[in-house]
Amino acid sequence: MRKICLAVAAFLLAGLGVQAGERVIAFSQMGSENNWRITETNSIQEEAKSRGYRLLYANANDDTSKQVSDVEDLLNRRPDLLIIAPREYEGLAPALQAAREAKVPVVLVDRSAQGEPGVDYKTVISANFIWEGAEAAKVIAAKFNGKPANIVQITGVPGSSVAIERQKGFEDEVAKHANLKIVATQNGDFTRSVAQKTMENIIQAHGNKIDAVYGHDDECAIGALQALNLSGRKPGEVVIVGIGGFRDAAQLIEKGQMEATILCSPFFGPTTFDTVEKILTGGTVPTFIQNPGYVIDSKNVVEYLPKSF
């Protein structure tokens, strides 16, 4: 009877494209909208391959409902563990519930999702988004050094944990400086073209009264810069700070067209699979694992550029 059961199990696994004894990890990526996201995907795929794991991959193409559906499909293929890069915080709750019901452990990367830490997911591996937002505000505060400044904030995907926390960190720090004033906060969707259009609308309302722009990522910051350039503002005339560490942003910092970016590393592969292996071997992991970052500006950009992505 035991041999028959083993044979049936092997047959079912083979039908799913899985070899008996093979460790299978599923990865649900929210999208591939920019080079940061592509670099993250490559890092996880390369690390899985180097450690001998079979990686099942799904790309939600920046669609929350598709990502929930992707997770359900991946769970049907019986992975040993599921990695999710969530598009939205609340929107991914059904996906975490499905994983919990399937008894598949979950590791969240680069963003969080609504659920109970240690129960609905084992850990979140990400940057400290509140710290990133606060650092961006500190760069702007230092640049104006007590002089009045009107700031535009171009936000990321509405409802995502990263946009929520980067906004909170920034606004909490700005509130400490009486000379700084946020005159507009609008969505840039972490996308250069969307951010440019958003900034064009803001320029119509505020014109030359804009002194600084904070983009929730470098795509938002660069989109805003493009709109400012088209409006006739000179490069460097408006202080622009982003988050990410994209090569495009680093090059603009080197040229004096952007003030700074805060590094948010996309190289999640090694840390993620160190964590995966601890979980699969019965070890315990903290519910939050931080990817550290730092400010990139004119003082260190030349050193940083060879490492940029």
C-alpha positions as CSV (number, residue, x, y, z in Angstrom):
1,M,0.0,0.0,0.0
2,R,2.8,2.4,0.9
3,K,4.5,1.8,-2.5
4,I,1.2,2.5,-4.2
5,C,0.8,5.8,-2.3
6,L,4.4,6.8,-3.1
7,A,3.8,6.0,-6.8
8,V,0.6,8.0,-6.9
9,A,2.4,11.0,-5.2
10,A,5.2,10.8,-7.7
11,F,2.7,10.7,-10.6
12,L,0.9,13.7,-9.3
13,L,4.1,15.7,-8.8
14,A,5.3,14.8,-12.3
15,G,2.0,16.1,-13.6
16,L,2.8,19.4,-12.0
17,G,6.3,19.4,-13.5
18,V,8.0,18.7,-10.2
19,Q,10.6,15.9,-9.7
20,A,10.3,13.7,-6.5
21,G,12.5,15.1,-3.8
22,E,12.9,18.5,-5.5
23,R,12.6,21.6,-3.4
24,V,10.1,23.9,-5.0
25,I,9.7,27.6,-4.3
26,A,7.0,29.8,-5.8
27,F,7.5,33.5,-6.5
28,S,4.7,36.0,-7.1
29,Q,6.1,39.2,-8.5
30,M,3.8,42.2,-8.7
31,G,5.1,43.5,-12.0
32,S,8.1,44.6,-14.1
33,E,7.4,48.3,-14.5
34,N,10.9,49.5,-14.0
35,N,14.5,48.4,-13.8
36,W,14.4,48.1,-10.0
37,R,11.6,45.5,-10.2
38,I,13.4,43.6,-13.0
39,T,16.6,43.6,-11.0
40,E,14.8,42.2,-8.0
41,T,13.3,39.4,-10.1
42,N,16.6,38.5,-11.6
43,S,18.3,38.5,-8.2
44,I,15.7,36.0,-6.8
45,Q,15.7,33.8,-9.9
46,E,19.5,33.7,-10.0
47,E,19.8,32.8,-6.3
48,A,17.2,30.1,-6.6
49,K,19.2,28.5,-9.5
50,S,22.5,28.8,-7.7
51,R,21.2,27.0,-4.7
52,G,19.5,24.2,-6.6
53,Y,15.8,25.2,-6.0
54,R,13.1,24.9,-8.6
55,L,11.4,28.3,-8.9
56,L,7.8,28.7,-10.0
57,Y,7.4,32.3,-11.2
58,A,4.3,34.5,-11.9
59,N,4.2,38.2,-12.9
60,A,1.0,40.1,-12.0
61,N,1.8,42.9,-14.4
62,D,0.9,45.6,-11.9
63,D,-2.6,44.2,-11.3
64,T,-3.6,43.3,-7.7
65,S,-6.5,41.0,-8.7
66,K,-4.2,39.1,-11.1
67,Q,-1.6,38.7,-8.3
68,V,-4.2,37.1,-6.0
69,S,-5.1,34.8,-8.9
70,D,-1.4,34.1,-9.5
71,V,-0.9,33.1,-5.9
72,E,-3.9,30.7,-6.0
73,D,-2.4,29.1,-9.2
74,L,1.0,28.8,-7.6
75,L,-0.4,27.2,-4.5
76,N,-2.1,24.6,-6.7
77,R,1.3,23.5,-7.8
78,R,2.2,22.6,-4.2
79,P,5.3,24.6,-3.5
80,D,7.3,24.2,-0.3
81,L,7.3,27.9,0.3
82,L,5.8,31.0,-1.4
83,I,7.7,34.3,-1.9
84,I,5.4,37.3,-2.6
85,A,6.4,40.9,-3.6
86,P,2.9,42.4,-2.9
87,R,1.4,45.2,-5.0
88,E,-1.0,46.4,-2.4
89,Y,-1.2,46.1,1.4
90,E,-4.9,45.3,1.9
91,G,-5.5,43.8,-1.6
92,L,-3.1,40.9,-1.0
93,A,-5.0,39.7,2.2
94,P,-6.9,37.0,0.2
95,A,-3.6,35.6,-1.2
96,L,-2.2,35.3,2.3
97,Q,-5.4,33.6,3.5
98,A,-5.1,31.1,0.6
99,A,-1.5,30.3,1.5
100,R,-2.5,29.8,5.2
101,E,-5.3,27.4,4.2
102,A,-2.8,25.5,2.0
103,K,-0.3,25.4,4.9
104,V,2.4,26.9,2.7
105,P,4.8,29.3,4.5
106,V,5.1,32.8,3.0
107,V,8.0,35.2,2.9
108,L,7.1,38.8,1.8
109,V,9.8,40.8,0.0
110,D,10.2,44.6,-0.5
111,R,6.6,45.4,0.7
112,S,4.2,44.2,3.4
113,A,0.7,42.9,3.2
114,Q,-2.3,42.8,5.5
115,G,-2.0,39.7,7.8
116,E,-0.7,38.5,11.1
117,P,3.1,38.4,11.3
118,G,4.4,34.9,12.1
119,V,1.0,33.4,11.2
120,D,-0.1,34.6,7.7
121,Y,3.6,35.2,6.8
122,K,6.9,34.2,8.3
123,T,8.7,37.5,7.7
124,V,8.9,40.7,5.7
125,I,12.3,41.4,4.0
126,S,12.4,45.1,3.0
127,A,13.9,48.5,3.5
128,N,12.7,50.7,6.3
129,F,10.4,52.9,4.2
130,I,9.6,55.4,7.0
131,W,13.4,55.9,7.4
132,E,13.7,56.4,3.7
133,G,11.0,59.1,3.6
134,A,12.5,60.9,6.6
135,E,16.0,60.9,5.0
136,A,14.6,62.5,1.9
137,A,13.0,65.2,4.0
138,K,16.3,65.7,5.8
139,V,18.1,66.2,2.5
140,I,15.7,68.9,1.5
141,A,15.8,70.6,4.9
142,A,19.6,70.7,4.8
143,K,19.6,72.1,1.3
144,F,17.3,75.1,2.3
145,N,18.9,75.5,5.7
146,G,16.0,77.4,7.3
147,K,14.9,79.3,4.1
148,P,11.3,78.9,3.1
149,A,10.6,76.1,0.6
150,N,7.5,74.8,-1.1
151,I,7.6,71.1,-1.7
152,V,5.7,68.8,-4.1
153,Q,5.3,65.2,-3.1
154,I,4.8,62.6,-5.9
155,T,3.5,59.4,-4.3
156,G,3.8,55.7,-5.3
157,V,1.0,53.1,-5.9
158,P,-1.9,54.1,-3.7
159,G,-2.6,51.6,-0.9
160,S,0.9,50.0,-1.1
161,S,2.8,49.7,2.2
162,V,5.8,51.4,0.7
163,A,3.9,54.5,-0.5
164,I,2.0,54.8,2.8
165,E,5.2,54.5,4.9
166,R,7.4,56.7,2.6
167,Q,4.7,59.4,2.9
168,K,4.5,59.1,6.6
169,G,8.3,59.2,7.2
170,F,8.6,62.3,4.9
171,E,5.7,64.2,6.3
172,D,6.6,63.6,9.9
173,E,10.1,64.9,9.3
174,V,8.9,67.9,7.3
175,A,6.6,68.8,10.2
176,K,9.8,69.4,12.3
177,H,10.9,72.2,10.0
178,A,8.8,75.4,10.1
179,N,10.3,76.7,6.8
180,L,9.2,73.7,4.8
181,K,5.7,73.4,3.3
182,I,4.1,70.6,1.2
183,V,2.0,72.4,-1.3
184,A,0.8,69.4,-3.3
185,T,0.7,65.6,-2.9
186,Q,-0.4,63.6,-5.9
187,N,-0.1,60.1,-7.2
188,G,2.8,59.2,-9.6
189,D,2.1,55.4,-9.4
190,F,5.9,54.6,-9.3
191,T,5.9,55.3,-13.0
192,R,7.8,57.9,-14.9
193,S,5.2,58.8,-17.5
194,V,2.4,59.0,-14.8
195,A,4.6,61.2,-12.6
196,Q,5.4,63.5,-15.5
197,K,1.8,64.0,-16.3
198,T,1.0,64.5,-12.6
199,M,3.8,67.1,-12.3
200,E,2.6,68.9,-15.4
201,N,-0.8,69.4,-13.7
202,I,0.8,70.6,-10.5
203,I,3.0,73.1,-12.4
204,Q,-0.2,74.6,-13.9
205,A,-1.4,75.2,-10.3
206,H,1.8,76.3,-8.6
207,G,4.2,77.4,-11.4
208,N,7.4,78.9,-10.3
209,K,6.5,78.7,-6.6
210,I,7.8,75.1,-6.5
211,D,11.1,74.9,-4.8
212,A,11.6,71.1,-4.2
213,V,10.1,67.8,-5.3
214,Y,10.1,64.5,-3.4
215,G,9.4,61.4,-5.5
216,H,8.5,58.2,-3.7
217,D,10.9,56.5,-6.1
218,D,13.4,57.6,-8.7
219,E,10.8,57.1,-11.5
220,C,8.5,59.6,-9.8
221,A,11.4,62.0,-9.3
222,I,12.7,61.8,-12.9
223,G,9.1,62.1,-14.3
224,A,8.7,65.3,-12.2
225,L,12.1,66.6,-13.5
226,Q,11.1,66.0,-17.1
227,A,7.9,68.0,-16.5
228,L,9.9,70.9,-14.9
229,N,12.3,70.9,-17.8
230,L,9.5,71.1,-20.3
231,S,8.0,74.0,-18.3
232,G,11.2,76.0,-18.7
233,R,12.7,75.5,-15.3
234,K,16.5,75.2,-15.5
235,P,18.1,71.9,-14.4
236,G,19.1,72.1,-10.8
237,E,16.8,75.1,-10.1
238,V,14.3,72.8,-8.3
239,V,15.7,70.5,-5.6
240,I,14.7,67.0,-6.5
241,V,15.0,63.9,-4.2
242,G,14.0,60.3,-5.1
243,I,14.3,56.9,-3.6
244,G,15.8,53.8,-5.2
245,G,19.3,54.3,-6.4
246,F,18.5,53.8,-10.1
247,R,21.4,54.4,-12.5
248,D,19.4,57.1,-14.3
249,A,19.0,59.0,-11.0
250,A,22.7,58.6,-10.1
251,Q,23.7,60.0,-13.5
252,L,21.4,63.0,-13.0
253,I,22.9,63.6,-9.5
254,E,26.4,63.5,-11.1
255,K,25.2,66.2,-13.6
256,G,23.7,68.3,-10.9
257,Q,20.1,67.9,-12.1
258,M,19.0,65.9,-9.0
259,E,20.0,66.5,-5.4
260,A,19.9,63.0,-4.1
261,T,18.4,59.5,-4.0
262,I,18.0,57.1,-1.1
263,L,19.3,53.6,-1.9
264,C,16.6,50.9,-1.7
265,S,18.5,47.8,-2.8
266,P,16.7,45.4,-5.2
267,F,19.2,42.6,-4.6
268,F,16.9,40.4,-2.4
269,G,18.1,37.0,-3.6
270,P,20.8,36.1,-1.0
271,T,18.9,37.4,2.0
272,T,15.7,35.8,0.8
273,F,17.1,32.4,0.3
274,D,19.1,32.5,3.5
275,T,15.7,33.0,5.1
276,V,14.0,30.4,3.0
277,E,16.5,27.8,4.1
278,K,16.1,28.6,7.8
279,I,12.3,28.2,7.5
280,L,12.5,24.9,5.5
281,T,14.9,23.4,8.0
282,G,12.7,24.3,10.9
283,G,14.5,27.4,12.1
284,T,13.0,30.6,13.4
285,V,13.3,34.0,11.7
286,P,12.4,37.5,12.9
287,T,9.1,38.9,11.5
288,F,11.0,41.8,9.9
289,I,14.4,41.7,8.2
290,Q,15.8,45.0,7.0
291,N,17.6,45.7,3.8
292,P,19.8,48.7,4.8
293,G,20.2,51.8,2.6
294,Y,22.0,55.1,2.5
295,V,21.8,58.6,0.9
296,I,23.5,59.0,-2.5
297,D,24.4,62.6,-3.4
298,S,27.1,64.6,-5.1
299,K,29.6,63.5,-2.4
300,N,29.5,59.8,-3.1
301,V,27.7,59.3,-6.5
302,V,30.9,58.7,-8.5
303,E,31.8,55.8,-6.1
304,Y,28.2,54.5,-6.3
305,L,27.7,54.6,-10.1
306,P,29.5,51.3,-10.9
307,K,27.2,49.5,-8.4
308,S,24.0,51.2,-9.8
309,F,21.2,49.3,-11.7
